[in-house]
Amino acid sequence: MRPYFKPLLVPTLWLIPLLVILCGLGTWQIQRLHWKESLLAKIHEGLTAPPVPLREALPTLDPTHIDAADYRRVTVHGLFENGEEILFFTTGAEGAPVYHILTPFLMDDGHTLLVDRGEVPMDLPASVWRKGDLNGARDVVGVIREPAAPNWFTPPIETQKRIVHTRDPDTLAKAFGLKNVFPMFLEADATPNPGGWPKGGVTVVDLPNNHLQYAITWFGLALGLLGVYLAYHFSRGRLGLR
């Protein structure tokens, strides 16, 4: 006995492009998996390595180099411009609304670096968290981050209240008249501040890595489609042994 197969034209014309699409999507997810694993490894390395001077992590402000410095632990030296804080509205670890205190930090090289000093509860009076002001020239340790530009869904800036929904330095520089702003921002580490507020160490790595499951799903659909195609031909007597 020998196997035989006489494919029907119309089902075959449907099968081929659908298989190409499903297998293409599965392959794309495999590529995304490798990219995500590489990104997570880079983030882990940056967060666990000893801090280095900012200019060592980012010796040039060429935009093509900024991504390489993202999530690096760095040290900066300069002076906080207390009284110029900006309140970044977001949610805390347990989902409660909080403000992150963004304070301009004048570095020795003349750039203004936006430092996310940490979070405070929304109902905490400013007189309380301002007790955590750090005066005088000092070193600050934190994680340097690449900003995400606001989009159509980002609420407008409340300039009078200094409440924002973005930490993009360029956007905030235009809104509040900041000069010579550094193109990245710094998330300060968890070193306690006077009075306990703001609470630093707010860096969160929340990058789901579900690409393997997605790839299995797409390839599974391709196999299922192929199985249906072959079963249909078998039921029509066009696939089997003779």
C-alpha positions as CSV (number, residue, x, y, z in Angstrom):
1,M,0.0,0.0,0.0
2,R,1.2,3.5,-0.8
3,P,0.0,6.8,0.6
4,Y,-1.8,9.1,-1.8
5,F,-2.9,12.7,-1.5
6,K,-5.0,14.7,-4.0
7,P,-5.3,18.3,-2.7
8,L,-8.4,20.3,-3.5
9,L,-7.7,23.7,-5.0
10,V,-9.8,26.0,-2.9
11,P,-8.9,24.6,0.6
12,T,-5.3,24.6,-0.4
13,L,-5.5,28.3,-1.6
14,W,-6.9,29.1,1.9
15,L,-4.4,27.0,3.8
16,I,-1.1,28.3,2.3
17,P,-1.5,32.0,3.2
18,L,-3.0,31.2,6.6
19,L,-0.1,28.9,7.5
20,V,2.4,31.5,6.4
21,I,0.7,34.1,8.6
22,L,0.4,31.8,11.6
23,C,4.0,30.6,11.3
24,G,5.2,34.1,10.7
25,L,3.5,35.3,13.9
26,G,5.0,32.4,15.9
27,T,8.5,33.2,14.5
28,W,8.0,36.8,15.4
29,Q,7.2,35.9,19.0
30,I,10.3,33.7,19.2
31,Q,12.3,36.8,18.1
32,R,10.5,38.9,20.7
33,L,11.3,36.3,23.3
34,H,15.1,36.5,22.6
35,W,14.8,40.3,22.6
36,K,12.9,40.4,26.0
37,E,15.4,37.9,27.6
38,S,18.3,40.1,26.5
39,L,16.5,43.2,27.8
40,L,15.8,41.6,31.2
41,A,19.4,40.4,31.5
42,K,20.6,44.0,30.7
43,I,18.3,45.4,33.4
44,H,19.3,42.9,36.0
45,E,23.0,43.6,35.3
46,G,22.4,47.4,35.6
47,L,20.5,47.2,38.8
48,T,22.9,44.8,40.5
49,A,26.2,46.4,39.4
50,P,27.9,49.0,41.7
51,P,27.0,52.6,40.9
52,V,29.3,54.5,38.5
53,P,29.5,58.2,37.8
54,L,26.7,59.4,35.4
55,R,29.2,60.5,32.8
56,E,30.8,57.1,32.8
57,A,27.5,55.4,32.1
58,L,26.6,58.0,29.5
59,P,29.7,59.8,28.3
60,T,27.8,61.4,25.4
61,L,24.3,62.7,25.0
62,D,24.0,61.2,21.5
63,P,20.4,59.8,21.5
64,T,21.7,56.5,20.1
65,H,23.7,55.9,23.3
66,I,20.9,56.7,25.8
67,D,19.2,53.3,25.6
68,A,22.5,51.6,26.7
69,A,22.5,53.6,29.9
70,D,18.9,52.8,30.8
71,Y,18.6,51.1,34.3
72,R,22.2,51.7,35.2
73,R,23.0,52.6,38.8
74,V,24.8,55.9,38.8
75,T,26.1,58.6,41.2
76,V,25.7,62.3,40.5
77,H,27.0,65.4,42.4
78,G,25.2,68.7,42.6
79,L,22.5,70.7,44.4
80,F,18.8,70.1,44.7
81,E,16.7,73.1,43.7
82,N,14.2,72.7,46.6
83,G,11.0,74.6,46.1
84,E,10.8,73.7,42.4
85,E,9.4,70.2,43.0
86,I,7.0,68.7,40.4
87,L,4.4,66.1,41.5
88,F,4.2,63.1,39.3
89,F,0.8,61.4,39.7
90,T,1.0,57.6,39.6
91,T,0.1,54.5,41.7
92,G,2.1,52.9,44.4
93,A,3.1,49.2,44.8
94,E,-0.4,48.3,46.2
95,G,-2.3,50.3,43.6
96,A,-3.0,53.4,45.8
97,P,-2.6,56.8,44.1
98,V,0.6,58.6,45.1
99,Y,2.8,61.4,44.0
100,H,6.4,61.0,43.1
101,I,8.5,64.1,44.0
102,L,10.5,65.2,41.0
103,T,13.1,67.7,42.1
104,P,15.4,69.5,39.7
105,F,19.1,68.8,40.6
106,L,21.8,71.1,39.3
107,M,24.8,69.0,38.4
108,D,28.4,70.2,38.4
109,D,28.5,70.2,34.6
110,G,25.6,72.7,34.4
111,H,22.9,70.3,33.4
112,T,19.6,70.1,35.3
113,L,18.7,66.5,36.1
114,L,15.2,65.6,37.2
115,V,15.5,63.4,40.2
116,D,12.5,61.2,41.3
117,R,13.2,61.3,45.0
118,G,10.4,58.8,45.8
119,E,6.8,58.6,46.6
120,V,4.5,60.3,49.1
121,P,0.8,59.6,49.8
122,M,-1.5,62.0,47.9
123,D,-3.0,63.2,51.2
124,L,0.3,63.9,52.9
125,P,0.7,67.6,53.4
126,A,3.6,69.3,51.6
127,S,4.8,70.7,54.9
128,V,5.5,67.1,56.0
129,W,7.3,65.7,53.0
130,R,9.2,69.0,52.6
131,K,11.0,68.1,55.8
132,G,12.9,65.6,53.6
133,D,14.5,68.4,51.6
134,L,18.2,67.9,51.1
135,N,20.2,71.1,51.2
136,G,23.7,71.8,50.1
137,A,25.9,70.1,47.5
138,R,25.8,66.3,47.7
139,D,26.2,63.0,46.0
140,V,23.0,61.2,45.0
141,V,22.8,57.5,44.0
142,G,20.0,56.1,41.9
143,V,18.9,54.4,38.7
144,I,19.1,56.4,35.5
145,R,16.1,55.9,33.3
146,E,15.2,56.6,29.7
147,P,11.9,58.7,29.6
148,A,8.8,57.8,27.7
149,A,7.3,60.7,25.9
150,P,3.6,61.5,26.6
151,N,1.0,60.4,24.1
152,W,-2.6,61.3,23.2
153,F,-3.9,59.6,26.4
154,T,-1.6,61.5,28.8
155,P,-3.6,64.0,30.8
156,P,-2.6,67.6,30.5
157,I,-0.1,69.2,32.9
158,E,-1.6,71.2,35.8
159,T,0.9,73.9,35.7
160,Q,-0.4,75.9,38.7
161,K,-0.5,72.9,41.0
162,R,2.7,71.4,39.4
163,I,1.0,68.1,38.9
164,V,2.0,66.0,35.9
165,H,1.4,62.6,34.4
166,T,4.8,62.2,32.7
167,R,8.4,62.2,33.7
168,D,9.7,63.2,30.3
169,P,12.4,65.8,30.9
170,D,11.8,67.7,27.6
171,T,8.1,68.0,28.2
172,L,8.6,69.2,31.8
173,A,11.3,71.6,30.8
174,K,8.9,73.3,28.4
175,A,6.1,73.4,30.9
176,F,8.1,74.8,33.8
177,G,10.8,76.8,32.1
178,L,13.7,74.5,33.1
179,K,17.0,75.2,31.4
180,N,19.6,72.8,30.0
181,V,17.7,69.7,31.1
182,F,19.4,66.3,31.0
183,P,17.6,64.0,28.6
184,M,17.1,61.2,31.2
185,F,15.8,61.2,34.7
186,L,17.1,59.6,37.9
187,E,15.2,57.4,40.3
188,A,16.9,57.9,43.7
189,D,17.7,54.9,45.7
190,A,16.1,53.9,49.0
191,T,18.4,55.9,51.2
192,P,16.1,57.3,54.0
193,N,15.2,61.0,53.8
194,P,14.8,63.2,56.8
195,G,11.3,62.7,58.3
196,G,10.9,59.5,56.3
197,W,9.5,61.2,53.1
198,P,9.7,60.9,50.2
199,K,10.4,57.1,50.1
200,G,12.9,56.4,47.4
201,G,13.8,53.2,45.7
202,V,10.8,53.4,43.4
203,T,12.4,51.6,40.4
204,V,10.0,48.9,39.2
205,V,10.8,46.3,36.6
206,D,7.4,45.1,35.3
207,L,8.1,43.6,31.9
208,P,5.9,40.5,31.3
209,N,7.6,37.8,29.2
210,N,4.8,35.8,27.7
211,H,6.3,35.5,24.2
212,L,7.0,31.7,24.5
213,Q,3.3,31.1,25.3
214,Y,2.3,33.3,22.4
215,A,4.6,31.5,20.0
216,I,3.2,28.1,21.1
217,T,-0.3,29.4,20.6
218,W,0.5,30.6,17.0
219,F,2.3,27.4,16.0
220,G,-0.4,25.4,17.7
221,L,-3.0,27.1,15.6
222,A,-1.0,26.4,12.5
223,L,-0.8,22.7,13.4
224,G,-4.5,22.7,14.1
225,L,-5.3,24.3,10.8
226,L,-3.1,21.8,9.0
227,G,-4.9,18.9,10.9
228,V,-8.3,20.2,9.8
229,Y,-7.1,20.5,6.2
230,L,-5.8,16.9,6.2
231,A,-8.9,15.6,8.0
232,Y,-11.1,17.3,5.4
233,H,-9.2,15.6,2.6
234,F,-9.3,12.3,4.3
235,S,-13.1,12.5,4.7
236,R,-13.4,13.3,1.0
237,G,-11.4,10.2,0.1
238,R,-8.5,12.3,-1.2
239,L,-6.0,11.3,1.5
240,G,-5.1,7.8,2.6
241,L,-3.5,4.5,1.6
242,R,-4.2,2.4,-1.4
